[in-house]
Amino acid sequence: MKAFILSIALLFCALIGSANTIYEIKYKFQDATEYTAFMVRYDNKTGFIRVKYYNTKKQYRVVNMDFVEEESKRDINGVLYDALRFVGKNPSFILGSDEETEAYNPDYIWFCKLPSQKDYKPWGVTSPDADGSVTQGTIISVKILNTSELTESYVHSFFRSDEAFYINLFNKPTAILTSNKPNTPPTKPNTNPYKPNTTSTTQTTTGASLKLIMVANTLDARIGVTCQLDIDRVKKTFRDIAVALNLNFVYTEVKGVAFNKTNLLNAVNNVTSKNSDIIVFCYTGHGYHFENDMQNPYPQMDMRTSPKQDAATNTVNVTEVYGKLKTQSAHLKLILTDCCNTILDEQKMFSKPFASTMRSNIQWSKSNCENLFLRQSGVVVASAASIGEIARCNLEYGGYFLFNFLKSLDKSLSVFGSSQSWDNIISETRETVLNMSRMQECEAKVCTQTAVSYVTVK
């Protein structure tokens, strides 16, 4: 059988992040100056804007702005629209200016949609003047950008050549990846539905593996569908990471009728590893906290399939999984749990969907993937909620915690990622989940959702 050869650059073009939207928005204000905004928006409500233009002296300028995303309603010609306002913050010159002699008032870019529509689209632009008044601009054109359209000359018009985004896109590795048909026999199907299902998809013959253990309460009448959403997204993300890093992908799943304490512990106890491996444990389902256990910040994973089962004997605490996995030889271990952390039998809270925009196809950076998963060692433990808090989910996102974790991870792996740090990923996840929880109507005793974590990665 012939081996086929792929350049690593081509391989990574196929590994596309789903959290990014890149807009090119051209607009004018009252003068003749044309502004072109390169706007990057992530699904976790973070992002930035670069604006290029020529000033009145025909001098080239590029300004960078962070933004705050605000939802509201707006009357347009007597019709009430849903509106998103991206409020530019902290403008700073990237190219072509001495900030002591030239200032830039931040731009506010508006997106709108009818209540019946799914995606928000660019609608207008405003800018506050120094005297407190607001100048209305006019949008000339809008374009969604994909990786194929980010040519070197185009990107260089917004970014310096020493910035991470430019480097990640255009400093391509020259090595090649040879992919041969694996010599391992096909995996036999699991004929016993009460045992966890383990599969292995071999991507390389080097021997290093990414091992994912996924535990999910998919048969629960209330949250089962959202748990399946979590499975699909988590599995796809880590399988793509394994492909990107040329690792074997070994997947163990505990769900459906196999969802119980015994199978969870078997999946954790039976995993083996060597130093080159990565282990990821992920739980999505119900959780609670023993009222007399205020020293341990982490929840009990509720492994019951019926409320008639005894809670105390059908549960596993997150710290127990940590205790079993921390001794594994794998250089990186991630333990992620999306469940409530309040008193027994409080339910995960369903919440409203959030604003969405169109998607761009933006590739991951090979060096960013390597920095996070191959060059760092330690343990990450992160759970969706602090003691007394309810975890949220909905039919669009699944669990809020896992959704935001995957978006922050995708952001760090993308060509925009400039800091590959597990501390930063978990901190951003905590912040975005907390912000989402504050935007929801809530009748619980504690309405905020604050992820709890422990990170020892170097």
VOZA-653675 format. One record per residue (C-alpha): chain; y, z, x. Coordinates in nm, 3 decimals, padded with zeros to 5 digits. Layout:
N
A, Y, Z, X .
...
! end
This chain:
458
A, 00.000, 00.000, 00.000 .
A, 00.340, -00.094, 00.138 .
A, 00.589, 00.189, 00.189 .
A, 00.931, 00.124, 00.047 .
A, 01.249, 00.224, 00.227 .
A, 01.570, 00.348, 00.068 .
A, 01.889, 00.429, 00.248 .
A, 01.998, 00.785, 00.183 .
A, 02.333, 00.653, 00.068 .
A, 02.163, 00.444, -00.201 .
A, 01.942, 00.736, -00.303 .
A, 02.242, 00.956, -00.362 .
A, 02.415, 00.692, -00.571 .
A, 02.135, 00.742, -00.823 .
A, 02.185, 01.118, -00.832 .
A, 02.477, 01.148, -01.067 .
A, 02.657, 01.460, -01.174 .
A, 02.724, 01.502, -01.547 .
A, 03.007, 01.754, -01.532 .
A, 03.283, 01.524, -01.411 .
A, 03.532, 01.304, -01.588 .
A, 03.778, 01.106, -01.377 .
A, 04.074, 00.942, -01.546 .
A, 04.332, 00.708, -01.400 .
A, 04.637, 00.753, -01.625 .
A, 04.956, 00.555, -01.565 .
A, 05.279, 00.670, -01.730 .
A, 05.657, 00.658, -01.716 .
A, 05.941, 00.889, -01.813 .
A, 06.299, 00.785, -01.885 .
A, 06.358, 00.617, -01.550 .
A, 06.169, 00.315, -01.416 .
A, 05.938, 00.516, -01.190 .
A, 05.567, 00.458, -01.262 .
A, 05.334, 00.750, -01.202 .
A, 04.957, 00.716, -01.155 .
A, 04.750, 01.027, -01.217 .
A, 04.400, 01.072, -01.075 .
A, 04.274, 01.344, -01.309 .
A, 03.940, 01.523, -01.260 .
A, 03.815, 01.736, -01.548 .
A, 03.495, 01.944, -01.549 .
A, 03.310, 02.058, -01.860 .
A, 03.370, 02.422, -01.760 .
A, 03.743, 02.367, -01.823 .
A, 03.848, 02.344, -01.457 .
A, 03.986, 02.054, -01.257 .
A, 04.291, 01.908, -01.085 .
A, 04.540, 01.621, -01.098 .
A, 04.672, 01.401, -00.816 .
A, 04.984, 01.195, -00.893 .
A, 05.108, 00.908, -00.676 .
A, 05.447, 00.737, -00.710 .
A, 05.748, 00.600, -00.522 .
A, 06.065, 00.807, -00.546 .
A, 06.415, 00.667, -00.599 .
A, 06.438, 00.594, -00.225 .
A, 06.114, 00.389, -00.243 .
A, 05.931, 00.655, -00.046 .
A, 05.559, 00.705, -00.120 .
A, 05.456, 01.044, -00.255 .
A, 05.131, 01.214, -00.364 .
A, 05.138, 01.547, -00.548 .
A, 04.845, 01.778, -00.621 .
A, 04.837, 02.006, -00.928 .
A, 04.587, 02.249, -01.071 .
A, 04.583, 02.268, -01.447 .
A, 04.518, 02.507, -01.732 .
A, 04.345, 02.357, -02.036 .
A, 04.485, 02.462, -02.375 .
A, 04.350, 02.376, -02.722 .
A, 04.583, 02.346, -03.023 .
A, 04.670, 02.138, -03.329 .
A, 04.938, 01.867, -03.329 .
A, 05.105, 01.677, -03.611 .
A, 05.136, 01.307, -03.523 .
A, 05.309, 01.095, -03.787 .
A, 05.201, 01.332, -04.061 .
A, 04.835, 01.349, -03.947 .
A, 04.696, 01.673, -03.800 .
A, 04.507, 01.613, -03.476 .
A, 04.306, 01.840, -03.249 .
A, 04.494, 01.853, -02.918 .
A, 04.418, 01.941, -02.556 .
A, 04.710, 02.006, -02.325 .
A, 04.643, 02.000, -01.951 .
A, 04.926, 02.211, -01.812 .
A, 05.001, 02.119, -01.452 .
A, 05.038, 02.421, -01.222 .
A, 05.155, 02.478, -00.864 .
A, 05.252, 02.120, -00.768 .
A, 05.242, 02.057, -00.395 .
A, 05.297, 01.744, -00.189 .
A, 04.986, 01.607, -00.019 .
A, 05.143, 01.294, 00.128 .
A, 05.494, 01.196, 00.218 .
A, 05.739, 01.481, 00.159 .
A, 05.907, 01.787, 00.296 .
A, 05.886, 02.038, 00.009 .
A, 06.203, 02.211, 00.129 .
A, 06.411, 01.905, 00.037 .
A, 06.218, 01.758, -00.256 .
A, 06.068, 01.920, -00.566 .
A, 05.826, 01.798, -00.834 .
A, 05.826, 01.930, -01.189 .
A, 05.468, 01.971, -01.317 .
A, 05.331, 01.722, -01.568 .
A, 05.157, 01.815, -01.893 .
A, 04.899, 01.556, -02.000 .
A, 04.800, 01.559, -02.368 .
A, 04.466, 01.450, -02.516 .
A, 04.410, 01.422, -02.893 .
A, 04.138, 01.343, -03.145 .
A, 04.084, 01.353, -03.519 .
A, 03.866, 01.644, -03.640 .
A, 03.589, 01.395, -03.726 .
A, 03.583, 01.248, -03.373 .
A, 03.377, 01.384, -03.082 .
A, 03.574, 01.308, -02.766 .
A, 03.938, 01.377, -02.686 .
A, 04.133, 01.084, -02.541 .
A, 04.465, 01.070, -02.350 .
A, 04.760, 01.053, -02.590 .
A, 05.086, 01.148, -02.415 .
A, 05.261, 01.318, -02.125 .
A, 05.550, 01.564, -02.102 .
A, 05.726, 01.741, -01.817 .
A, 05.945, 02.053, -01.821 .
A, 06.284, 02.009, -01.657 .
A, 06.460, 02.265, -01.442 .
A, 06.695, 02.357, -01.729 .
A, 06.403, 02.442, -01.960 .
A, 06.412, 02.122, -02.163 .
A, 06.107, 01.894, -02.194 .
A, 06.102, 01.524, -02.107 .
A, 05.867, 01.301, -02.308 .
A, 05.685, 01.028, -02.118 .
A, 05.491, 00.722, -02.226 .
A, 05.134, 00.642, -02.123 .
A, 05.101, 00.283, -01.999 .
A, 04.727, 00.261, -01.937 .
A, 04.410, 00.474, -01.924 .
A, 04.093, 00.407, -01.730 .
A, 03.774, 00.610, -01.677 .
A, 03.657, 00.584, -01.316 .
A, 03.298, 00.581, -01.186 .
A, 03.172, 00.602, -00.828 .
A, 03.149, 00.221, -00.800 .
A, 03.525, 00.195, -00.855 .
A, 03.619, 00.453, -00.593 .
A, 03.678, 00.215, -00.305 .
A, 03.798, 00.350, 00.027 .
A, 04.146, 00.201, -00.007 .
A, 04.184, 00.334, -00.361 .
A, 04.073, 00.688, -00.273 .
A, 04.291, 00.684, 00.039 .
A, 04.595, 00.627, -00.182 .
A, 04.542, 00.978, -00.329 .
A, 04.357, 01.169, -00.054 .
A, 04.401, 01.221, 00.319 .
A, 04.109, 01.112, 00.535 .
A, 04.048, 01.473, 00.643 .
A, 03.996, 01.601, 00.285 .
A, 03.647, 01.687, 00.159 .
A, 03.641, 01.429, -00.120 .
A, 03.726, 01.143, 00.117 .
A, 03.477, 01.263, 00.379 .
A, 03.195, 01.310, 00.126 .
A, 03.242, 00.958, -00.012 .
A, 03.288, 00.754, 00.302 .
A, 03.130, 00.935, 00.598 .
A, 02.785, 00.799, 00.515 .
A, 02.471, 00.904, 00.705 .
A, 02.279, 00.625, 00.874 .
A, 01.930, 00.776, 00.849 .
A, 01.670, 00.625, 00.617 .
A, 01.418, 00.788, 00.390 .
A, 01.064, 00.654, 00.375 .
A, 00.889, 00.729, 00.049 .
A, 00.510, 00.687, 00.047 .
A, 00.264, 00.734, -00.232 .
A, 00.154, 01.100, -00.219 .
A, -00.200, 01.170, -00.099 .
A, -00.247, 01.459, -00.341 .
A, -00.470, 01.417, -00.648 .
A, -00.306, 01.400, -00.990 .
A, -00.236, 01.730, -01.163 .
A, -00.493, 01.816, -01.427 .
A, -00.344, 01.887, -01.769 .
A, -00.335, 02.246, -01.890 .
A, -00.599, 02.267, -02.164 .
A, -00.532, 02.632, -02.248 .
A, -00.199, 02.663, -02.433 .
A, -00.186, 03.037, -02.365 .
A, -00.159, 02.995, -01.988 .
A, 00.158, 02.886, -01.808 .
A, 00.173, 02.519, -01.722 .
A, 00.221, 02.431, -01.354 .
A, 00.289, 02.081, -01.231 .
A, 00.373, 01.941, -00.890 .
A, 00.575, 01.626, -00.833 .
A, 00.549, 01.532, -00.466 .
A, 00.861, 01.372, -00.321 .
A, 00.779, 01.405, 00.048 .
A, 00.501, 01.472, 00.292 .
A, 00.708, 01.715, 00.502 .
A, 00.567, 02.011, 00.310 .
A, 00.886, 02.193, 00.209 .
A, 00.912, 02.266, -00.164 .
A, 01.154, 02.367, -00.435 .
A, 00.956, 02.588, -00.675 .
A, 01.101, 02.642, -01.022 .
A, 00.961, 02.904, -01.262 .
A, 01.103, 02.854, -01.612 .
A, 01.044, 03.117, -01.881 .
A, 01.182, 03.042, -02.229 .
A, 01.142, 03.177, -02.582 .
A, 01.126, 02.833, -02.744 .
A, 00.943, 02.941, -03.061 .
A, 01.207, 03.191, -03.169 .
A, 01.339, 03.090, -03.512 .
A, 01.701, 03.161, -03.417 .
A, 01.746, 03.054, -03.055 .
A, 01.434, 02.849, -02.977 .
A, 01.618, 02.517, -02.988 .
A, 01.889, 02.639, -02.749 .
A, 01.621, 02.772, -02.511 .
A, 01.465, 02.424, -02.503 .
A, 01.807, 02.280, -02.417 .
A, 01.822, 02.525, -02.126 .
A, 01.477, 02.416, -02.007 .
A, 01.569, 02.048, -02.014 .
A, 01.894, 02.094, -01.822 .
A, 01.767, 02.342, -01.565 .
A, 01.453, 02.140, -01.493 .
A, 01.644, 01.813, -01.454 .
A, 01.905, 01.966, -01.224 .
A, 01.659, 02.125, -00.985 .
A, 01.423, 01.827, -00.990 .
A, 01.720, 01.608, -00.892 .
A, 01.806, 01.852, -00.614 .
A, 01.448, 01.832, -00.486 .
A, 01.469, 01.451, -00.484 .
A, 01.807, 01.463, -00.308 .
A, 01.670, 01.691, -00.035 .
A, 01.332, 01.519, -00.003 .
A, 01.144, 01.831, -00.117 .
A, 00.827, 01.870, -00.320 .
A, 00.912, 01.984, -00.672 .
A, 00.668, 02.245, -00.809 .
A, 00.733, 02.346, -01.168 .
A, 00.584, 02.638, -01.362 .
A, 00.667, 02.676, -01.730 .
A, 00.609, 02.974, -01.960 .
A, 00.712, 02.886, -02.314 .
A, 00.579, 02.833, -02.665 .
A, 00.255, 03.019, -02.738 .
A, 00.222, 03.096, -02.366 .
A, 00.542, 03.304, -02.378 .
A, 00.436, 03.663, -02.299 .
A, 00.473, 03.932, -02.036 .
A, 00.135, 03.864, -01.872 .
A, 00.211, 03.499, -01.811 .
A, 00.559, 03.576, -01.679 .
A, 00.419, 03.825, -01.426 .
A, 00.136, 03.588, -01.332 .
A, 00.384, 03.309, -01.266 .
A, 00.590, 03.536, -01.040 .
A, 00.294, 03.704, -00.866 .
A, 00.107, 03.380, -00.801 .
A, 00.391, 03.192, -00.634 .
A, 00.356, 03.150, -00.258 .
A, 00.609, 03.019, -00.012 .
A, 00.706, 02.952, 00.345 .
A, 01.044, 02.976, 00.512 .
A, 01.138, 02.613, 00.440 .
A, 01.087, 02.661, 00.064 .
A, 01.327, 02.746, -00.219 .
A, 01.224, 02.955, -00.522 .
A, 01.416, 02.949, -00.851 .
A, 01.327, 03.182, -01.140 .
A, 01.506, 03.118, -01.470 .
A, 01.471, 03.304, -01.801 .
A, 01.631, 03.215, -02.133 .
A, 01.565, 03.413, -02.447 .
A, 01.636, 03.753, -02.598 .
A, 01.726, 04.055, -02.388 .
A, 01.834, 04.415, -02.430 .
A, 01.914, 04.733, -02.241 .
A, 01.745, 05.074, -02.267 .
A, 02.008, 05.321, -02.386 .
A, 01.903, 05.583, -02.129 .
A, 01.919, 05.337, -01.837 .
A, 02.286, 05.320, -01.740 .
A, 02.228, 05.294, -01.364 .
A, 02.060, 04.954, -01.373 .
A, 02.313, 04.680, -01.471 .
A, 02.045, 04.418, -01.544 .
A, 01.875, 04.354, -01.881 .
A, 01.521, 04.374, -02.005 .
A, 01.373, 04.030, -02.072 .
A, 01.224, 04.060, -02.421 .
A, 00.879, 03.900, -02.406 .
A, 00.785, 03.967, -02.767 .
A, 00.707, 03.684, -03.007 .
A, 00.721, 03.917, -03.308 .
A, 00.935, 04.224, -03.385 .
A, 00.611, 04.402, -03.477 .
A, 00.512, 04.409, -03.110 .
A, 00.607, 04.715, -02.908 .
A, 00.928, 04.649, -02.720 .
A, 00.872, 04.895, -02.435 .
A, 00.538, 04.741, -02.332 .
A, 00.638, 04.377, -02.380 .
A, 00.937, 04.358, -02.150 .
A, 01.018, 04.291, -01.787 .
A, 01.343, 04.396, -01.623 .
A, 01.527, 04.149, -01.404 .
A, 01.506, 04.393, -01.113 .
A, 01.125, 04.381, -01.131 .
A, 01.129, 04.006, -01.077 .
A, 01.378, 04.054, -00.794 .
A, 01.150, 04.313, -00.632 .
A, 00.855, 04.073, -00.639 .
A, 01.041, 03.763, -00.516 .
A, 01.265, 03.914, -00.248 .
A, 00.964, 03.962, -00.019 .
A, 00.869, 03.594, -00.042 .
A, 00.910, 03.389, 00.275 .
A, 01.126, 03.126, 00.101 .
A, 01.465, 03.119, 00.270 .
A, 01.656, 03.091, -00.061 .
A, 01.571, 03.264, -00.389 .
A, 01.766, 03.228, -00.715 .
A, 01.699, 03.457, -01.014 .
A, 01.892, 03.351, -01.325 .
A, 01.867, 03.508, -01.672 .
A, 02.049, 03.405, -01.989 .
A, 02.003, 03.684, -02.245 .
A, 02.183, 03.974, -02.412 .
A, 02.230, 04.304, -02.232 .
A, 02.301, 04.528, -02.530 .
A, 02.095, 04.767, -02.741 .
A, 01.758, 04.652, -02.874 .
A, 01.751, 04.390, -03.151 .
A, 02.110, 04.272, -03.110 .
A, 02.086, 03.892, -03.132 .
A, 02.226, 03.618, -02.911 .
A, 02.548, 03.502, -03.073 .
A, 02.593, 03.143, -03.190 .
A, 02.938, 03.004, -03.112 .
A, 03.147, 02.699, -03.186 .
A, 03.137, 02.387, -02.967 .
A, 03.413, 02.319, -02.715 .
A, 03.634, 02.024, -02.633 .
A, 03.461, 01.729, -02.472 .
A, 03.592, 01.416, -02.304 .
A, 03.429, 01.094, -02.191 .
A, 03.196, 01.105, -01.888 .
A, 03.228, 00.944, -01.546 .
A, 02.933, 00.869, -01.320 .
A, 03.006, 01.051, -00.995 .
A, 02.752, 01.092, -00.717 .
A, 02.651, 01.406, -00.533 .
A, 02.724, 01.458, -00.164 .
A, 02.424, 01.479, 00.067 .
A, 02.596, 01.723, 00.300 .
A, 02.698, 01.946, 00.008 .
A, 02.336, 01.961, -00.114 .
A, 02.216, 02.048, 00.235 .
A, 02.485, 02.313, 00.284 .
A, 02.389, 02.499, -00.034 .
A, 02.012, 02.469, -00.030 .
A, 01.900, 02.415, 00.328 .
A, 02.159, 02.584, 00.548 .
A, 02.198, 02.910, 00.355 .
A, 01.946, 03.191, 00.320 .
A, 01.926, 03.495, 00.096 .
A, 01.896, 03.595, -00.269 .
A, 02.112, 03.524, -00.574 .
A, 02.057, 03.739, -00.885 .
A, 02.277, 03.660, -01.184 .
A, 02.249, 03.750, -01.550 .
A, 02.453, 03.635, -01.849 .
A, 02.608, 03.961, -01.968 .
A, 02.701, 04.313, -01.861 .
A, 02.571, 04.629, -02.027 .
A, 02.667, 04.638, -02.394 .
A, 02.745, 04.265, -02.418 .
A, 02.589, 03.988, -02.626 .
A, 02.510, 03.652, -02.467 .
A, 02.632, 03.341, -02.647 .
A, 02.471, 03.005, -02.711 .
A, 02.514, 02.700, -02.932 .
A, 02.330, 02.383, -03.022 .
A, 02.544, 02.172, -02.787 .
A, 02.537, 02.377, -02.467 .
A, 02.235, 02.604, -02.499 .
A, 02.309, 02.935, -02.331 .
A, 02.671, 02.966, -02.216 .
A, 02.571, 03.128, -01.888 .
A, 02.320, 02.864, -01.780 .
A, 02.546, 02.584, -01.903 .
A, 02.838, 02.707, -01.693 .
A, 02.618, 02.786, -01.394 .
A, 02.482, 02.431, -01.391 .
A, 02.833, 02.287, -01.428 .
A, 02.965, 02.496, -01.138 .
A, 02.663, 02.398, -00.929 .
A, 02.711, 02.031, -01.012 .
A, 03.078, 02.060, -00.919 .
A, 02.991, 02.207, -00.577 .
A, 02.730, 01.938, -00.512 .
A, 02.958, 01.651, -00.611 .
A, 03.174, 01.453, -00.372 .
A, 03.465, 01.669, -00.490 .
A, 03.298, 01.988, -00.368 .
A, 03.487, 02.136, -00.075 .
A, 03.332, 02.484, -00.053 .
A, 02.957, 02.521, -00.086 .
A, 02.921, 02.895, -00.144 .
A, 02.690, 03.076, -00.385 .
A, 02.952, 03.348, -00.416 .
A, 03.202, 03.087, -00.538 .
A, 02.955, 02.930, -00.782 .
A, 02.865, 03.265, -00.938 .
A, 03.230, 03.379, -00.946 .
A, 03.339, 03.058, -01.120 .
A, 03.047, 03.087, -01.365 .
A, 03.150, 03.443, -01.447 .
A, 03.512, 03.337, -01.503 .
A, 03.435, 03.033, -01.720 .
A, 03.182, 03.222, -01.936 .
A, 03.433, 03.506, -01.983 .
A, 03.708, 03.260, -02.080 .
A, 03.478, 03.089, -02.331 .
A, 03.383, 03.423, -02.486 .
A, 03.749, 03.512, -02.535 .
A, 03.805, 03.193, -02.734 .
A, 03.538, 03.278, -02.990 .
A, 03.558, 03.466, -03.317 .
A, 03.354, 03.783, -03.280 .
A, 03.242, 04.078, -03.489 .
A, 03.037, 04.252, -03.220 .
A, 03.129, 04.590, -03.070 .
A, 03.198, 04.418, -02.738 .
A, 03.319, 04.058, -02.766 .
A, 03.357, 03.964, -02.401 .
A, 03.068, 03.821, -02.198 .
A, 03.082, 03.903, -01.829 .
A, 02.800, 03.790, -01.602 .
A, 02.655, 04.050, -01.364 .
A, 02.536, 03.939, -01.021 .
A, 02.411, 04.029, -00.675 .
A, 02.449, 03.775, -00.393 .
A, 02.324, 03.818, -00.038 .
A, 02.336, 03.462, 00.091 .
A, 02.455, 03.372, 00.441 .
! end
